[in-house]
Amino acid sequence: MPKPRIRVLIIGAGVAGREAVAEMRSHPEYGYEPLGFVDDDPAKRGREMAGLRVLGARGDIPELVREHAVDEILIAMPSESGAVIRQLVLACAQAKVAFKIVPGIREIILGDVRIEQIRHVEPEDLLGRESVDLSGPGTPGGAAGEFLRGRTVLVTGAGGSIGSELCRQALAAGAQKLLLLGRGENSIFEIESELQPDAAGRAELRPLIADVRDERVIRELFARARPAIVFHAAAHKHVPYMEHFPGEALLRNVVGTRNVIRAARAAGSERLVVISTDKAAGAQSVMGATKRLAEELVRGSATPDGLVVTAVRFGNVLGSRGSVVPLFKRQIARGGPVTVSDPEATRYFMTVREAAALVIQAASLGRGAEVFVLDMGQPIRILELAKDLIIFSGYRPDVDIPIQVTGLRPGERRHEILQAADETLARTSHPKIQVVHTARPIRPDLDSLIDRLAAAAESCDQAEVMALLAEAVPEFGQRDLNRAERGSA
């Protein structure tokens, strides 16, 4: 019995759409039957493209689905914004028709549209941003990543979302020895097992189980390994948890960073990149304040010994462990409710591959003591993201899957920022990387202040930790006053 044909309507009569049609015709075994195009360009309306007519515009989708008995819609608009993709997905959902998407424009340029690339819409498509080209000049595999080739590279937090992707890209760039440092043995085992087949015969992988808070152990490991390049991704990142455990945040995010800088310097390392966060800008949480202090350590790191230390600040990584997208997916799978902290809350997002690629490129730009900021595009409303994921899963928001507003958790801001009030951002040679300029002086007593913070944390004196954090990071010290002023406005 012949396989039933899948009647497909293609949104976008451009190059991607036409190549998709050609692929469907070249591979009848997949069962696709292209019916026609949808395109908002009035000049294309009614015309024939790739042997198919442009049947209408986006607003005609429900009628076209009924008229032509459409089984599936293919979104073939790889350079469109996230907002447009969300509108198209909503239109498909309202028409009660399945939908898929073609790959991003760079994938098309590098290899045309292939039928195997046509896939379901993923959360990354909501960003409406082109990921960094990972194969051309100025990438981990090209000029920007050349400094990793043949070198010994150490990644702290190597089992985490960012750390593991940095490991993947360092290996792809030709690192000769890759040191996977982490506190959790299971996550280090997972990334080592994943990388082993690619590393076989061309690179040495070495797992290192250690805590960056332990200065003696970290110094000894660095002295033995002598890494040329260090990516420091180990950190506590969950904002509400760190409000309750400020000593833990301080010891890992600040003392741990200082330990890594000192160990890299003593071991003769050439470059060290500290992963920071948008929550460090105008810090209003314990986590953000500790990352601000880590950035201050970077700013004060300039010495004539040859070690180049930089920090890279960016927002949320889409789909990372503990982040909102996996949480929403689990809540949807359970039938809801999907919990949203605030209906107006927005966050910056980027894919883990793009974040890691840009971190590597920022590392190649660094001359020492800089804080770089990645271009995060436009912030996304968390409520809209929740609705999109419900629709992607084939349900209706607040009908099939309820959405529950829970209120902002301790330390959370309604809107994140990428620069503080006393900072300006300047361009670099890379269009997606900027550098922070500020007249804020580096505290001459920063080291002794961190010693006092560490002593308070180790003695479990949370009140003293909070008081010293407020002294060290003035905007954090003002947060209660800021909240009171907003509440009375």
C-alpha positions as CSV (number, residue, x, y, z in Angstrom):
1,M,0.0,0.0,0.0
2,P,1.5,3.4,-1.0
3,K,2.6,5.8,1.8
4,P,0.0,8.6,2.3
5,R,1.2,11.9,0.9
6,I,1.8,14.9,3.3
7,R,0.3,18.0,1.7
8,V,2.6,20.9,2.6
9,L,2.1,24.6,2.4
10,I,5.3,26.6,2.3
11,I,5.6,30.0,4.1
12,G,8.2,32.0,2.2
13,A,8.7,32.0,-1.5
14,G,12.4,33.0,-1.3
15,V,15.5,31.0,-1.8
16,A,14.9,28.7,1.2
17,G,11.3,27.9,0.3
18,R,12.2,27.2,-3.4
19,E,15.1,24.9,-2.4
20,A,12.8,23.1,0.1
21,V,10.3,22.4,-2.8
22,A,13.2,21.1,-5.0
23,E,14.3,18.8,-2.2
24,M,10.7,17.5,-1.7
25,R,10.5,16.7,-5.4
26,S,13.9,15.0,-5.4
27,H,13.1,12.8,-2.5
28,P,9.5,11.4,-3.0
29,E,10.3,8.7,-0.5
30,Y,9.7,11.2,2.3
31,G,6.1,11.6,1.1
32,Y,5.9,15.4,0.9
33,E,3.6,17.0,-1.6
34,P,4.2,20.7,-1.9
35,L,1.0,22.6,-2.7
36,G,2.0,26.2,-3.0
37,F,3.6,29.2,-1.2
38,V,2.4,31.9,1.3
39,D,4.3,35.2,1.0
40,D,3.5,38.7,2.1
41,D,5.4,40.3,-0.8
42,P,2.6,41.8,-3.1
43,A,4.9,41.4,-6.1
44,K,4.9,37.7,-5.7
45,R,1.2,37.2,-5.1
46,G,-0.3,34.9,-7.8
47,R,3.1,34.3,-9.4
48,E,4.5,30.9,-10.0
49,M,7.7,30.1,-8.2
50,A,9.5,26.8,-8.5
51,G,6.5,25.5,-10.4
52,L,4.1,26.4,-7.6
53,R,1.8,29.4,-7.2
54,V,2.0,32.0,-4.4
55,L,-1.5,31.4,-3.0
56,G,-1.8,34.2,-0.5
57,A,-0.4,36.0,2.4
58,R,0.1,35.1,6.1
59,G,-3.4,36.3,6.9
60,D,-4.8,33.7,4.5
61,I,-3.3,30.7,6.2
62,P,-6.5,29.4,8.0
63,E,-8.5,29.7,4.7
64,L,-5.7,28.1,2.6
65,V,-5.4,25.2,5.1
66,R,-9.1,24.4,4.7
67,E,-9.3,25.0,1.0
68,H,-6.3,22.9,0.1
69,A,-6.6,20.2,2.9
70,V,-3.1,21.1,4.1
71,D,-1.5,18.5,6.4
72,E,1.6,20.5,7.4
73,I,3.1,24.0,7.1
74,L,6.8,24.6,6.4
75,I,8.2,27.9,7.7
76,A,10.9,28.8,5.2
77,M,11.9,32.2,6.4
78,P,15.3,31.6,8.0
79,S,16.3,35.3,8.4
80,E,13.0,36.4,10.0
81,S,12.8,37.9,13.5
82,G,11.7,35.8,16.5
83,A,8.6,37.9,16.7
84,V,7.5,37.0,13.2
85,I,8.3,33.3,13.8
86,R,6.1,33.4,16.9
87,Q,3.3,35.0,14.9
88,L,3.6,32.3,12.3
89,V,3.5,29.5,14.9
90,L,0.4,31.0,16.4
91,A,-1.2,31.2,13.0
92,C,-0.4,27.5,12.4
93,A,-1.8,26.6,15.9
94,Q,-5.0,28.5,15.3
95,A,-5.4,26.8,11.9
96,K,-4.9,23.4,13.8
97,V,-2.2,22.3,11.4
98,A,1.3,20.8,12.1
99,F,4.3,23.0,11.3
100,K,8.0,22.6,10.8
101,I,10.9,25.0,10.0
102,V,13.9,25.1,7.7
103,P,17.4,25.7,9.2
104,G,19.0,29.1,9.7
105,I,20.4,31.1,6.9
106,R,24.0,30.2,7.6
107,E,23.2,26.5,7.3
108,I,21.6,27.2,4.0
109,I,24.6,29.2,2.7
110,L,27.0,26.5,3.8
111,G,25.0,23.6,2.4
112,D,21.7,24.6,0.8
113,V,18.4,23.3,2.3
114,R,18.4,19.5,2.6
115,I,15.2,17.6,3.4
116,E,17.0,16.1,6.5
117,Q,17.4,19.6,7.9
118,I,13.7,20.3,8.0
119,R,12.7,20.0,11.6
120,H,10.3,20.9,14.3
121,V,10.4,24.4,15.7
122,E,12.7,24.7,18.7
123,P,12.9,27.3,21.4
124,E,16.0,28.7,19.8
125,D,13.9,29.8,16.8
126,L,12.1,32.2,19.1
127,L,15.3,34.3,19.4
128,G,15.1,35.5,15.8
129,R,18.9,35.9,15.8
130,E,21.5,34.3,13.7
131,S,24.0,32.2,15.7
132,V,27.6,32.9,15.1
133,D,29.0,31.1,12.1
134,L,31.1,28.4,13.7
135,S,33.1,27.4,10.7
136,G,34.3,30.6,9.0
137,P,36.9,33.2,9.7
138,G,36.8,34.7,13.2
139,T,35.4,31.6,14.8
140,P,36.7,28.7,17.0
141,G,37.6,26.8,13.9
142,G,39.0,29.9,12.2
143,A,41.1,33.0,13.1
144,A,39.6,33.7,16.5
145,G,40.0,30.1,17.7
146,E,43.5,29.7,16.3
147,F,45.1,30.6,19.7
148,L,43.6,27.3,21.0
149,R,45.2,25.1,18.4
150,G,47.8,22.8,19.8
151,R,47.5,24.3,23.3
152,T,46.6,23.0,26.7
153,V,43.1,24.4,27.6
154,L,41.5,24.1,31.1
155,V,37.8,24.7,31.6
156,T,36.4,25.1,35.1
157,G,32.8,24.1,35.6
158,A,33.4,21.8,32.6
159,G,30.3,19.8,33.3
160,G,27.9,22.8,33.2
161,S,26.0,24.1,30.2
162,I,28.5,26.8,29.2
163,G,31.6,24.9,30.4
164,S,30.7,21.7,28.4
165,E,30.1,23.8,25.3
166,L,33.4,25.6,25.7
167,C,35.0,22.1,25.9
168,R,33.3,21.0,22.7
169,Q,34.4,24.1,20.8
170,A,38.0,24.1,22.2
171,L,38.3,20.5,21.0
172,A,36.9,21.4,17.6
173,A,39.4,24.3,17.4
174,G,42.3,21.9,17.8
175,A,43.2,22.0,21.5
176,Q,46.0,19.4,22.1
177,K,45.1,18.8,25.7
178,L,41.7,19.5,27.3
179,L,41.5,19.6,31.1
180,L,37.9,19.1,32.4
181,L,37.8,20.6,35.9
182,G,34.6,20.3,38.0
183,R,33.3,19.6,41.5
184,G,30.7,17.1,40.4
185,E,32.1,13.8,39.2
186,N,29.0,12.8,37.3
187,S,28.8,15.8,35.1
188,I,32.6,15.6,34.3
189,F,32.1,11.9,33.5
190,E,29.3,12.8,31.1
191,I,31.2,15.5,29.1
192,E,34.4,13.3,29.0
193,S,32.4,10.4,27.7
194,E,30.8,12.6,25.1
195,L,34.1,14.1,23.9
196,Q,36.1,10.9,24.0
197,P,35.3,9.6,20.4
198,D,36.1,13.0,18.9
199,A,39.3,13.3,20.9
200,A,40.6,9.8,20.2
201,G,44.0,10.0,18.5
202,R,44.2,13.8,18.3
203,A,43.7,15.3,21.7
204,E,44.2,14.3,25.3
205,L,41.3,14.6,27.7
206,R,42.0,14.8,31.4
207,P,39.2,15.0,34.1
208,L,40.1,17.0,37.2
209,I,37.7,16.7,40.2
210,A,38.2,19.7,42.4
211,D,36.5,22.7,44.0
212,V,37.6,26.2,42.9
213,R,37.1,27.3,46.5
214,D,40.1,25.2,47.6
215,E,43.1,27.4,46.8
216,R,45.8,24.9,47.7
217,V,44.3,22.2,45.5
218,I,43.6,24.5,42.5
219,R,47.2,25.9,42.7
220,E,48.6,22.4,42.7
221,L,46.5,21.2,39.8
222,F,47.4,24.3,37.7
223,A,51.1,23.9,38.6
224,R,51.0,20.3,37.3
225,A,48.8,20.9,34.3
226,R,50.3,24.3,33.2
227,P,47.3,25.3,31.0
228,A,48.0,28.0,28.4
229,I,44.3,29.0,28.2
230,V,41.8,28.9,31.0
231,F,38.0,29.4,30.8
232,H,36.5,29.9,34.2
233,A,32.9,28.9,34.1
234,A,32.4,27.4,37.6
235,A,29.9,29.4,39.5
236,H,26.7,29.4,41.6
237,K,24.1,30.9,39.3
238,H,20.6,30.4,40.8
239,V,19.5,33.8,42.0
240,P,16.9,32.9,44.7
241,Y,19.1,30.1,46.2
242,M,22.0,32.5,46.6
243,E,19.8,35.0,48.5
244,H,19.5,32.3,51.2
245,F,23.1,31.2,51.0
246,P,25.2,34.3,50.4
247,G,28.3,32.8,52.0
248,E,28.2,30.0,49.4
249,A,27.8,32.5,46.6
250,L,30.7,34.5,47.9
251,L,33.1,31.6,48.3
252,R,32.4,30.0,44.9
253,N,31.9,33.1,42.7
254,V,34.4,35.5,44.3
255,V,37.0,33.5,46.3
256,G,36.9,30.8,43.6
257,T,37.6,33.4,40.9
258,R,40.5,34.8,42.8
259,N,41.9,31.4,43.4
260,V,41.8,30.6,39.6
261,I,43.4,33.9,38.7
262,R,46.2,33.4,41.2
263,A,46.7,29.8,40.1
264,A,46.8,30.7,36.4
265,R,49.3,33.4,37.1
266,A,51.5,31.2,39.2
267,A,51.4,28.4,36.5
268,G,52.4,30.8,33.7
269,S,49.1,30.7,31.8
270,E,48.7,33.1,28.9
271,R,44.9,33.8,28.9
272,L,42.1,33.5,31.4
273,V,38.5,34.2,30.6
274,V,36.0,34.6,33.5
275,I,32.3,34.0,32.6
276,S,30.1,36.7,34.1
277,T,26.4,37.6,33.8
278,D,24.0,40.4,33.1
279,K,23.0,40.2,36.7
280,A,26.4,41.8,37.6
281,A,25.3,45.1,35.9
282,G,23.7,47.3,38.6
283,A,23.6,44.2,40.8
284,Q,20.4,43.8,42.8
285,S,20.9,40.2,44.0
286,V,23.5,38.3,46.0
287,M,24.5,36.3,42.9
288,G,24.8,39.5,40.8
289,A,26.9,41.2,43.5
290,T,29.3,38.3,43.7
291,K,29.7,38.3,40.0
292,R,30.3,42.1,40.0
293,L,33.1,41.4,42.5
294,A,34.5,38.8,40.2
295,E,34.5,41.4,37.4
296,E,36.3,43.8,39.7
297,L,39.0,41.1,40.3
298,V,39.3,41.0,36.5
299,R,39.5,44.8,36.2
300,G,42.2,44.8,38.8
301,S,44.2,42.0,37.3
302,A,46.5,44.0,35.0
303,T,50.1,43.1,35.8
304,P,53.3,42.9,33.6
305,D,53.6,39.1,34.1
306,G,52.0,38.2,30.7
307,L,48.7,36.8,31.9
308,V,45.7,38.4,30.1
309,V,42.6,38.2,32.2
310,T,39.2,39.2,30.8
311,A,35.5,38.7,31.7
312,V,32.6,38.1,29.4
313,R,29.1,39.2,30.5
314,F,25.9,37.9,28.9
315,G,22.4,36.9,29.8
316,N,20.4,33.6,30.0
317,V,21.4,30.6,27.9
318,L,18.4,29.1,26.3
319,G,17.9,25.5,27.4
320,S,20.7,25.4,30.0
321,R,20.3,23.3,33.1
322,G,18.1,24.9,35.6
323,S,16.9,27.6,33.2
324,V,13.3,28.5,32.3
325,V,12.8,26.5,29.1
326,P,13.5,23.0,30.5
327,L,11.3,24.0,33.5
328,F,8.4,25.1,31.2
329,K,8.8,21.9,29.2
330,R,8.5,19.7,32.3
331,Q,5.5,21.7,33.5
332,I,3.8,21.3,30.2
333,A,4.5,17.6,30.1
334,R,2.8,17.3,33.5
335,G,-0.2,19.2,32.2
336,G,0.6,22.5,33.9
337,P,0.4,24.9,35.4
338,V,3.3,26.7,33.8
339,T,4.6,29.2,36.4
340,V,5.7,32.7,35.4
341,S,7.1,35.0,38.0
342,D,5.7,38.3,36.6
343,P,3.6,39.0,33.5
344,E,5.9,41.9,32.4
345,A,9.2,40.2,33.3
346,T,11.8,40.1,30.4
347,R,15.1,38.3,30.0
348,Y,17.9,38.2,27.5
349,F,18.5,34.9,25.8
350,M,21.0,33.3,23.5
351,T,21.9,29.8,22.5
352,V,24.7,27.9,24.3
353,R,26.6,27.5,21.0
354,E,26.5,31.2,20.3
355,A,27.5,32.1,23.8
356,A,30.5,29.8,23.9
357,A,31.6,30.9,20.4
358,L,31.5,34.5,21.4
359,V,33.3,33.9,24.6
360,I,36.1,32.3,22.6
361,Q,36.1,35.3,20.2
362,A,36.2,37.7,23.1
363,A,39.1,35.8,24.6
364,S,41.0,36.4,21.3
365,L,40.2,40.2,21.5
366,G,41.4,40.6,25.1
367,R,44.4,42.7,26.0
368,G,43.9,42.4,29.7
369,A,41.5,43.6,32.5
370,E,38.5,44.1,30.1
371,V,34.9,43.2,30.7
372,F,33.2,42.4,27.5
373,V,29.5,42.3,26.9
374,L,27.8,40.1,24.3
375,D,25.1,41.4,22.0
376,M,22.0,39.6,23.4
377,G,19.5,41.0,20.9
378,Q,16.1,42.1,22.2
379,P,14.8,40.9,25.6
380,I,12.0,38.4,25.5
381,R,8.9,38.5,27.8
382,I,8.9,35.4,29.9
383,L,5.1,35.2,29.6
384,E,5.3,35.2,25.8
385,L,7.9,32.5,25.9
386,A,5.7,30.3,28.1
387,K,2.8,30.8,25.7
388,D,5.0,29.9,22.7
389,L,6.2,26.7,24.3
390,I,2.7,25.7,25.2
391,I,1.6,26.3,21.5
392,F,4.8,24.4,20.2
393,S,3.7,21.5,22.4
394,G,0.3,21.4,20.6
395,Y,-1.8,22.9,23.4
396,R,-3.6,26.2,24.0
397,P,-2.4,28.6,26.7
398,D,-4.8,29.0,29.6
399,V,-7.2,26.5,28.0
400,D,-5.4,23.2,27.9
401,I,-2.4,24.3,30.0
402,P,-2.9,27.0,32.7
403,I,-0.4,29.7,33.3
404,Q,0.1,30.8,36.9
405,V,1.8,34.0,38.0
406,T,3.8,33.4,41.1
407,G,5.5,36.7,41.8
408,L,9.2,37.6,41.5
409,R,11.4,35.4,43.7
410,P,14.0,36.8,46.1
411,G,16.7,38.7,44.2
412,E,14.9,38.6,40.9
413,R,14.5,41.8,38.8
414,R,11.6,42.4,36.5
415,H,14.0,43.5,33.7
416,E,17.6,42.6,33.4
417,I,20.2,45.1,32.0
418,L,23.5,44.7,30.3
419,Q,25.3,47.8,31.6
420,A,25.2,49.7,34.9
421,A,24.4,53.4,35.2
422,D,28.1,54.3,35.5
423,E,29.1,52.2,32.5
424,T,29.2,52.8,28.7
425,L,29.6,50.2,26.0
426,A,32.1,50.7,23.2
427,R,32.5,48.7,20.0
428,T,35.2,46.2,19.3
429,S,36.3,44.7,16.0
430,H,33.5,42.0,16.4
431,P,30.0,43.2,15.7
432,K,28.5,41.1,18.6
433,I,31.0,42.0,21.3
434,Q,31.3,45.3,23.1
435,V,33.6,46.4,25.9
436,V,32.6,48.1,29.1
437,H,34.1,51.5,29.9
438,T,33.6,53.0,33.3
439,A,35.2,55.7,35.5
440,R,34.5,53.6,38.6
441,P,37.9,53.3,40.4
442,I,39.2,49.9,41.3
443,R,39.2,49.6,45.1
444,P,42.7,49.5,46.5
445,D,41.4,47.4,49.4
446,L,39.6,44.9,47.2
447,D,41.8,42.0,48.3
448,S,41.5,42.6,52.0
449,L,37.7,43.2,51.6
450,I,37.4,39.7,50.0
451,D,39.4,38.3,52.8
452,R,36.9,39.7,55.3
453,L,34.0,38.4,53.2
454,A,35.6,34.9,53.0
455,A,36.1,34.9,56.8
456,A,32.5,35.8,57.4
457,A,31.3,33.2,54.9
458,E,33.5,30.4,56.4
459,S,32.2,31.3,59.9
460,C,28.6,31.2,58.5
461,D,28.0,34.8,59.6
462,Q,25.4,35.6,56.9
463,A,24.6,39.0,58.3
464,E,28.2,40.0,58.1
465,V,28.5,38.6,54.5
466,M,25.4,40.7,53.5
467,A,26.8,43.8,55.2
468,L,30.2,43.5,53.5
469,L,28.6,42.8,50.1
470,A,26.6,46.0,50.5
471,E,29.9,47.8,51.3
472,A,31.7,46.2,48.4
473,V,29.0,46.7,45.8
474,P,27.2,50.1,46.4
475,E,24.2,49.4,44.0
476,F,23.6,46.1,45.9
477,G,23.7,48.1,49.1
478,Q,21.0,50.4,47.8
479,R,18.6,47.6,46.6
480,D,16.2,47.8,49.6
481,L,16.0,51.6,49.2
482,N,15.4,51.2,45.5
483,R,12.6,48.7,46.1
484,A,11.0,51.0,48.7
485,E,11.1,53.9,46.3
486,R,9.5,51.7,43.5
487,G,6.8,50.6,46.0
488,S,5.8,54.1,46.9
489,A,5.8,55.4,43.4
